Every structure is written in structure tokens, then in C-alpha cells.
Amino acid sequence: PIAMRGLPNGVPGGSRPMLMPLTRRLSIVVSLVPREAYAPEVIESRLRDLDWVSTIALAHEAVVERVMGAAGVTVIPMKLFTMFSSVDRARAEMRGRGAELKRVFARLEGCEEWGVRVVRGERQKPSATATKPSTGTAFLAARKQVRDEAVAAISTAATAADAVYRSLAEIAADHRRRSSDTPGAIAPLLDAAFLVPTRRRARFQSAAQKVAQRVSETGAQMTLTGPW
């Protein structure tokens, strides 16, 4: 194993991450972790501990970002808590997936991922009227007007979110619109990932700034994150 200089410590309890060559051009970054802390049943029992999970996730992400920062390197990040029973098993698995990895590397080379989310803004309060409705009919009409305005505002914001996706997709090399699967949560109007060639980064950021302004005019909010 070849220790990479400047790599973060990695996940709590694990060894310092190491770069292990598989072929002349392909390597994996590994860290040895104690089974008593990272056995499948232990991880399963602690997945609801958000503080613990976020600590692991941030440590994992720090290593990924450090390796991505190396010149001339293309990285395929593994999912959080990807485990193998031994380093030899991990190397064998990656070698067995050589053709698949080659296709993914060809797709990712020279690109970076950006995330875009559009969410509803705070619901606007109905404009105050000079006098309160004097009859039941007037009261119901006023309530209906408020509901209609809220529905129209959401529709306008959703249309703007769709326009954001179309505009940025034209610049990206690849793109994907994600759906929310969190029970009871208010789904964002747009949650998307864009694979952007590095040479188009400035163009992508400029376009994102313009569409974010249009989104804000509808009362919604857009967030751009990356590169990941």
C-alpha cells in the first residue's frame, strides 16, 4: 500500500486511508476498520443516530474530496458504509468490475457534479383588506381567493423550477432529476444533479445565477451546491 500525503484521517476508529494500485491506471483508496465498530449489525442498529451517521459521512466525504483535488485524477466515490471482509476481497471485486468501471470513468473524466434544489418560499400572507367581510358569502369568497392565489403561486414556482432544469440540462453532459422519498416531508419543486464538464463550469454557474433570479421572483428559493 502507498500512503497518500495529506489525506484526512478517515472514519473514526479506522486506519489512515491508503492508496492501493490495482492496475497501471486504476487504484482504490481503503481504510481498515474494526469489526466490532463497523459490523453490519452494528451499523444497522446505529442508522437512526444522526450525529453518528453524519460524523462518518463527513469523514468519508473529506477523503473523497481530497482525492478528487489531485491533478489528473478521476474519482468514483463508493457509497457510505461500503465494506469488504478483506482488502484482497475489495481488490478482487474491483478487478471483476473492470469493464463497468472503465465505462463510468470515461463518462466522468473531465466532469464534476453540481446539485440544484428549488423549494417553496414562505407562504405569503393575504393582503389586508380595509374592512372585514360583512357576510358569510363574502367571507367564503375571501377564503377561496386566498386558496386560489396560493395554488397559482405554487404552479408558477413549479413552472419556473421546470425551466431551471431544462436550461441547466442543456449545458450539462448528463443530468438527473431526483424524487423525494421522505415520508411526510414537503418535496422540493426541483432536486437535480448535473454532470458538468469542467470547461463549462463558468457558463453553468452564470446560467444558474440567472435562473435563480427568475425563481426568486416567483417566491421560491434555489440553492446551487458543488462541485461534488
C-alpha positions as CSV (number, residue, x, y, z in Angstrom):
1,P,0.0,0.0,0.0
2,I,1.1,3.5,-0.8
3,A,0.0,6.2,1.8
4,M,-1.2,9.3,0.1
5,R,0.2,12.5,1.5
6,G,-2.2,14.9,3.1
7,L,-5.2,12.6,3.3
8,P,-7.6,13.2,6.2
9,N,-7.7,10.6,9.0
10,G,-10.8,8.9,7.6
11,V,-13.7,7.5,9.5
12,P,-13.4,7.3,13.3
13,G,-11.6,4.2,14.5
14,G,-10.2,3.3,11.1
15,S,-6.7,3.3,9.8
16,R,-5.4,6.3,7.8
17,P,-6.7,5.8,4.2
18,M,-4.2,4.2,1.8
19,L,-3.9,4.2,-2.0
20,M,-3.7,0.6,-3.3
21,P,-2.9,0.1,-7.1
22,L,-5.0,-2.4,-9.0
23,T,-3.6,-1.8,-12.5
24,R,-1.3,0.8,-14.0
25,R,-4.0,3.4,-14.1
26,L,-6.5,2.2,-11.5
27,S,-6.3,2.3,-7.7
28,I,-8.6,2.1,-4.8
29,V,-8.5,4.1,-1.5
30,V,-9.1,1.9,1.5
31,S,-9.2,2.2,5.3
32,L,-9.1,-0.7,7.7
33,V,-11.9,-0.5,10.4
34,P,-12.6,-2.7,13.5
35,R,-15.3,-5.2,13.0
36,E,-16.8,-4.5,16.5
37,A,-17.5,-0.9,15.5
38,Y,-18.5,-1.4,11.8
39,A,-20.1,-4.9,11.6
40,P,-23.3,-4.8,9.5
41,E,-25.5,-5.4,12.6
42,V,-23.7,-2.6,14.4
43,I,-24.2,-0.1,11.6
44,E,-27.9,-1.2,11.2
45,S,-28.5,-0.5,14.9
46,R,-27.0,3.0,14.7
47,L,-28.5,4.3,11.5
48,R,-31.0,6.3,13.5
49,D,-28.2,8.1,15.4
50,L,-27.9,11.0,13.0
51,D,-25.0,12.5,14.9
52,W,-23.0,9.3,14.4
53,V,-24.0,8.8,10.8
54,S,-23.2,12.5,9.9
55,T,-19.7,12.1,11.6
56,I,-19.0,9.1,9.4
57,A,-20.4,10.8,6.3
58,L,-18.3,13.9,6.7
59,A,-15.1,11.9,7.3
60,H,-15.9,9.8,4.2
61,E,-16.6,12.9,2.1
62,A,-13.4,14.6,3.3
63,V,-11.3,11.8,1.9
64,V,-13.3,11.7,-1.4
65,E,-12.8,15.5,-1.9
66,R,-9.1,15.3,-1.1
67,V,-8.5,12.6,-3.7
68,M,-10.7,14.5,-6.2
69,G,-8.4,17.5,-5.7
70,A,-5.4,15.7,-7.0
71,A,-4.4,16.7,-10.5
72,G,-5.3,14.4,-13.3
73,V,-7.4,12.1,-11.1
74,T,-11.0,10.9,-11.8
75,V,-12.8,9.5,-8.8
76,I,-15.8,7.2,-8.4
77,P,-16.9,7.6,-4.8
78,M,-18.2,4.4,-3.1
79,K,-21.4,4.6,-1.1
80,L,-21.1,5.3,2.6
81,F,-20.6,2.1,4.6
82,T,-19.3,0.1,1.6
83,M,-17.5,-2.8,3.4
84,F,-15.4,-5.8,2.3
85,S,-14.2,-8.6,4.5
86,S,-10.6,-8.0,3.5
87,V,-8.5,-5.8,1.2
88,D,-8.0,-8.8,-1.1
89,R,-11.7,-9.1,-1.4
90,A,-12.1,-5.4,-2.3
91,R,-9.4,-5.6,-4.9
92,A,-10.9,-8.8,-6.4
93,E,-14.3,-7.1,-6.6
94,M,-13.0,-4.0,-8.3
95,R,-11.0,-6.1,-10.8
96,G,-14.0,-8.1,-11.6
97,R,-15.9,-4.9,-12.4
98,G,-13.2,-3.6,-14.6
99,A,-15.3,-3.2,-17.8
100,E,-18.0,-1.4,-15.9
101,L,-15.6,0.9,-14.1
102,K,-13.9,1.8,-17.4
103,R,-17.2,3.0,-18.9
104,V,-18.0,5.0,-15.8
105,F,-14.6,6.6,-15.8
106,A,-14.9,7.6,-19.4
107,R,-18.2,9.2,-18.6
108,L,-16.9,11.1,-15.6
109,E,-13.5,12.2,-16.8
110,G,-13.2,16.0,-17.0
111,C,-16.5,16.5,-15.3
112,E,-17.8,17.5,-11.9
113,E,-21.2,17.1,-10.3
114,W,-23.4,20.1,-9.2
115,G,-26.6,19.9,-7.3
116,V,-29.6,22.2,-7.7
117,R,-32.7,22.4,-5.4
118,V,-35.7,24.6,-5.7
119,V,-38.0,24.9,-2.7
120,R,-41.1,26.8,-2.0
121,G,-40.7,30.1,-0.2
122,E,-42.6,31.1,2.9
123,R,-46.3,31.4,2.2
124,Q,-47.2,35.0,1.7
125,K,-49.9,36.4,4.0
126,P,-53.0,37.6,2.2
127,S,-53.1,41.2,1.7
128,A,-55.1,43.0,4.4
129,T,-58.4,44.5,3.4
130,A,-59.9,47.7,4.7
131,T,-62.9,46.0,6.2
132,K,-63.7,42.5,7.3
133,P,-66.2,40.6,5.2
134,S,-69.6,41.6,6.4
135,T,-71.5,38.4,5.3
136,G,-70.9,34.7,5.3
137,T,-70.8,34.8,1.5
138,A,-68.2,37.5,1.4
139,F,-66.1,35.5,4.0
140,L,-66.2,32.4,1.9
141,A,-65.3,34.3,-1.3
142,A,-62.3,35.8,0.5
143,R,-61.1,32.4,1.7
144,K,-61.4,31.0,-1.8
145,Q,-59.4,33.9,-3.2
146,V,-56.6,33.2,-0.7
147,R,-56.6,29.5,-1.7
148,D,-56.6,30.3,-5.4
149,E,-53.7,32.7,-5.0
150,A,-51.7,30.1,-3.1
151,V,-52.3,27.4,-5.8
152,A,-51.4,29.9,-8.5
153,A,-48.2,30.8,-6.7
154,I,-47.1,27.1,-6.4
155,S,-47.9,26.5,-10.0
156,T,-45.9,29.5,-11.1
157,A,-42.9,28.4,-9.0
158,A,-43.2,24.8,-10.2
159,T,-43.1,26.1,-13.8
160,A,-40.0,28.1,-13.0
161,A,-38.3,25.1,-11.5
162,D,-39.0,23.1,-14.7
163,A,-37.4,25.9,-16.7
164,V,-34.4,25.8,-14.4
165,Y,-33.9,22.1,-15.1
166,R,-34.3,22.5,-18.9
167,S,-31.9,25.4,-19.0
168,L,-29.1,23.8,-17.0
169,A,-29.5,20.4,-18.7
170,E,-28.6,22.0,-22.0
171,I,-25.1,22.8,-20.6
172,A,-24.5,19.6,-18.6
173,A,-23.1,16.4,-20.1
174,D,-25.6,14.4,-18.1
175,H,-28.4,15.2,-15.7
176,R,-30.9,13.5,-13.4
177,R,-34.0,14.7,-11.6
178,R,-34.4,13.0,-8.2
179,S,-37.6,12.4,-6.3
180,S,-38.0,12.7,-2.6
181,D,-38.9,9.5,-0.7
182,T,-39.0,11.0,2.8
183,P,-42.4,10.2,4.3
184,G,-44.3,13.3,5.4
185,A,-41.7,15.7,4.0
186,I,-42.7,18.6,1.6
187,A,-41.0,17.6,-1.6
188,P,-38.8,20.3,-3.3
189,L,-40.0,21.7,-6.6
190,L,-36.7,20.5,-8.0
191,D,-34.0,18.3,-6.7
192,A,-31.5,17.6,-9.5
193,A,-27.9,16.6,-10.2
194,F,-25.9,17.8,-13.2
195,L,-22.7,16.3,-14.5
196,V,-20.9,19.4,-15.9
197,P,-17.6,19.4,-18.0
198,T,-15.1,21.4,-16.1
199,R,-14.5,23.6,-19.1
200,R,-18.2,24.6,-18.9
201,R,-18.2,25.4,-15.2
202,A,-18.2,29.2,-15.6
203,R,-21.0,29.0,-18.1
204,F,-23.0,26.7,-15.9
205,Q,-22.6,28.9,-12.8
206,S,-23.6,32.0,-14.8
207,A,-26.7,30.3,-16.1
208,A,-27.6,29.1,-12.6
209,Q,-27.3,32.6,-11.3
210,K,-29.7,33.9,-13.9
211,V,-32.3,31.2,-13.4
212,A,-32.0,31.6,-9.6
213,Q,-33.1,35.2,-10.0
214,R,-36.1,34.2,-12.0
215,V,-37.0,31.6,-9.4
216,S,-36.8,34.2,-6.6
217,E,-39.3,36.4,-8.5
218,T,-41.9,33.6,-8.0
219,G,-41.3,33.5,-4.3
220,A,-39.4,30.2,-4.4
221,Q,-35.7,29.7,-3.5
222,M,-33.0,28.0,-5.4
223,T,-29.8,26.5,-4.0
224,L,-26.7,25.5,-6.0
225,T,-24.2,23.2,-4.4
226,G,-20.9,21.7,-5.7
227,P,-18.8,20.6,-7.2
228,W,-19.2,17.3,-5.5
